[in-house]
């Protein structure tokens, strides 16, 4: 394929706005905490020059860093200044380009609305450097785009109209913030007058009720609405504050404190988001907060990226259950009208996610403790169906015969040895009773997934260990009709010559190593070619022993463990690596085995369908039979596995009498 080289040439055109077409004064960006990054006033002030001449487009590019299309151009920015009251950069935008009419129409409609406005505004696509989470320097302003839900406070302020092309402007329309401040100030003045009247009449008992309470409530309501309009809090937080203060007489300081608390909460909820180029890349929602809280409750590791979230700590599994189901009577149902939290997140989904993470963590812990011994000798494969598995060992070409001049080539003898394996499903369930939830037995729930992980890992350990011990230590029967371990000559059908009876010792390890090294490779399972292949020429890598032989084996393979004065094993084992593996399930204190490195000559295969670790499911709602008959959610574990031996040559067994 020919190499393709593409060159991009950037050409900037100046667009002339139509005469009389209005421009706008806007706030481009404000200082403060934004999605994990702190934009300081100093950093914004230092970037003022970068905003001159910046283009404005309708919407951001589909991907950060993409070249912008001229079809999306809507205006150009100029005259940036620092706005002390807004603590941000204010500038003028002149509509220009194909998107000019759309920007103008949207701006006029947005400014004309006196009530609830859409979340439309300006979002900057910028590059910056940072120290920790604090922005140090804005390097480049790529564009200032009109978008929905801007990341850092960009908005229309007022309209500017040219008069007679001489640069005159109409009188400024009052900004929304100024109007809200005036309303709040008027409400506060009215309430102050009420207090003065009350103070003057405090000595006259007959005039105590001159100022009716309904008037005070109206004044507080005006103060509440004007304050919330100015605060620009997220809708959910603003609704909560309105619900707490509506219809009540309160002090302005109480409302101010509630608004500040709301701002702090909003900053914490958005604290883990990532801003790239001034644009929001990820926003954490209520489900993320709940999942993090559930993970903390059950002792699971949080999902990557949520480490900095600080959700409210749950007191126990009962609180989480009631919060997300509203099932106060513990019928096992779901009652959305009683929910403590407005969310569609379900209880079973959250708990299942946490439990699966605990299973993964426990799996790793048990592995470090030695129950993953089988991973060193087993080759794991993933399968996409539950069809029967055929593991084929293809034979090698023994040697190339000589071809005489002018003579025909002869067919090479080569075959295969197909081994088959069927899938087996393992599993069970643990009841998560409503009584357990009501008693808030969170510690017991934490223990369940750890036991499930242990059961899954030990099951694989037992399956691999049984390959060496079943059928009185000779293993399963292979496709060539021979037992996995037998002492029959390899020149006969089913002969494997990989079974001895000597007790483990340095000399016996050498005998076994030599026998495995000299094993002939498969050519074809047919008369005349049994056992005629070239040597495998691979030494055993692992020595498998029961716990009773662990120290003995280590003294043989690791000379430093030998405590005798005459270390004869050191010379024997020098340059021949080997590792001792203790098999937990082996009970015979004398038998042992040798296995080659599966990366060189694989022998034992383990198939998994839905993952090597067991899956955890939770079934439980008011329609579940278990909930109806037993008042329990069911914690089910499922494991699909298949195991087979593809080649006997990398394996050797010593059944000691």
Residue, then its C-alpha position, 0 to 999 in steps of 0.5 A: x500500500x502506498x504511503x499517503x501524505x496529507x497537508x492542511x493549509x489554514x487560510x483565515x478569511x475576514x467576514x464582514x457583518x451586515x450593517x446594523x447587525x447587533x453584536x453582544x457583550x458576553x462573559x467568556x469565562x469566570x474564575x473558580x473551581x470547575x470540574x476538578x480544575x481551579x481557574x484563578x483570577x491571576x491566570x485569567x487576567x494574564x490571558x487577556x491578550x489571547x482572547x483578542x480575535x478568537x473565533x466563535x463557532x456553533x458547538x465544539x468540535x466533535x473531538x478535541x483537536x479536530x480542525x474546525x469547519x468554516x461552515x460552523x463559524x459564527x463570530x469573532x471576539x474582540x476587546x477583552x477586559x477583566x470584569x471585577x464584579x463577575x471575576x472573569x473575562x468580559x469581551x465583545x463578540x461580533x456575529x460573522x460567518x455562516x452561523x452569524x444569524x443563528x448566534x444573533x437569534x439565539x442571543x436575542x431570544x436568551x436575553x429577552x427571557x426574563x424567567x427561566x433560561x436555557x443552559x446555553x452559553x459560551x465554552x472556551x476550548x483552551x490549552x493550559x498548564x497546571x500544578x496539581x489541580x490549579x491552572x497556572x497559565x493559559x497557553x492558547x485559546x482555540x475558540x469560544x463556542x456557543x454550546x449547551x451546558x458550558x463548563x465555566x460560566x460563559x454567557x450573554x450579558x447585553x446586546x450592542x447595536x451600531x448606530x450610523x456606523x460610527x460606533x455608538x451603542x444603545x444604553x446598556x440593558x441591565x444584566x440578569x445579575x444586576x436585576x436579581x441583585x436589585x430584587x434581593x436588595x429591595x426585599x432586604x430593605x422591605x424586611x428591614x423596615x418590618x424589623x424597624x416597625x416591630x422594634x418601635x412597637x415592642x412596648x405596645x402590646x396592642x400593636x404586636x400583630x400590626x405586621x401580619x406574618x403573611x407579609x413577612x412570608x411574602x418578603x422572604x419568598x421574594x428574597x429566596x427567589x432573587x437569591x436563587x436566581x443569582x446563585x446559579x446553582x444546579x437545579x437539584x440543589x436549588x430545588x432542595x433549598x427552595x423546598x426548605x425555605x418556601x412558606x417560612x420566615x427566615x433570616x437572610x443569613x440563614x439563606x446565605x449559608x444554605x446557598x454557600x453549602x449548596x455551592x460547596x456540594x456542587x463543587x464536590x460532586x463535579x470535583x472528579x471530572x476532567x477538563x481538557x482544553x476547557x471542555x467537560x470530558x466526564x461528569x459524575x452523576x448520582x449513580x457514580x456517587x452511590x456506587x462509590x458509597x456502596x463500594x466503601x460500605x462493602x470494602x470494595x475498590x472504587x472504579x478507576x477515576x472515582x477515587x476523589x469522590x466524597x459521597x456521604x458515608x452509609x451507615x449500613x446495608x439497610x440504609x442503602x436498601x431503603x434509600x433505593x427501594x422505599x420498601x419500608x415494610x420489607x415486602x421486597x418491593x420497589x416504591x418510587x414515591x417513597x425513595x429517599x433519593x431521586x434516582x433510577x439506580x437500583x439496589x441489586x445492580x449497585x451491590x452486584x457491582x461491588x461484590x464482583x469487585x470484592x471477588x476480584x480482589x479476594x481472587x488476587x489475595x488467594x493467589x498470593x497465598x498460593x492457590x493460583x499455583x495452577x496458573x504456572x502450569x496451565x494455558x488459559x483460553x477464552x471461548x465464545x460458545x459452549x460447544x464441545x472443545x477440540x484441542x488438536x496437537x498437530x504432529x511434526x515432520x520427523x525428517x525431510x527425506x532425500x529427493x533424487x535428481x528427477x525423482x518425485x517428491x513423496x508425501x510427508x507423514x504428519x498427523x494430529x492427536x485431537x483431545x476433546x473437552x466438555x463444558x461444566x457449569x459450577x455454582x450455587x447461591x447464598x440467601x440475602x434475606x430481608x431479615x439480614x437487611x433489617x438487622x443491618x448485617x453488613x459485615x456478613x454481606x462483606x464476607x459472602x463474596x470473599x467466600x465465593x471467590x475462594x470457592x471459585x479459585x479452589x475449584x480450579x485448583x482441585x480440577x487441575x490437581x485431579x488430573x494427576x490423581x484420578x484413576x489411582x494416579x494415572x490420570x484421564x484417558x487420552x484420545x490415543x487410548x492410553x492413560x495420561x500417565x503410563x509406563x508403556x513404550x512410546x513406540x506402541x499405541x497409547x504408550x506414554x512412558x511418563x510414569x515412574x515409582x521412585x521417591x523424590x531425590x536429586x538422582x530421581x529428579x535427574x532421571x525424570x528430567x532425562x526421560x522428559x528431555x528424550x520424549x519423542x515428539x508426535x508425528x502421527x498416531x499410526x503404526x510404524x511412526x509411533x515414537x519416531x519423532x525428534x526429541x522434545x529436548x525440553x527439561x521440566x520446569x516445575x516440580x509438583x509435590x504435596x506439602x509433606x515433600x515441600x522442604x525435600x523438593x526445595x533442597x533438591x532444586x534450590x541448593x541453598x536450602x540444603x543443610x548437609x555439609x556435602x551439597x551434591x545437588x548443587x553440581x547436579x542442578x547448576x544451570x538447570x532452573x526449576x521451581x517447586x509448586x506445592x499442590x494443596x489438594x494432594x494428600x498422598x505424602x510420597x507421590x510427585x510430578x514434573x511439568x515443563x514450562x507451558x510457554x514452551x510446550x503447553x500440556x494442560x488447557x483451561x477454557x473459560x466462557x464468561x471469565x476466569x473468575x466466577x460471576x456474581x448475580x443478585x436476583x430480587x424484586x417483588x416478582x421474584x419467587x424467592x422474595x415471595x416464598x422466602x423473603x430473600x434476595x439470592x446471591x448467585x455465583x456461576x462458573x463455566x469451565x472446561x479442562x483437557x490435556x493436549x499433550x502427555x509429553x510435558x508431564x511426568x508422574x512418580x507414583x511412589x509405593 
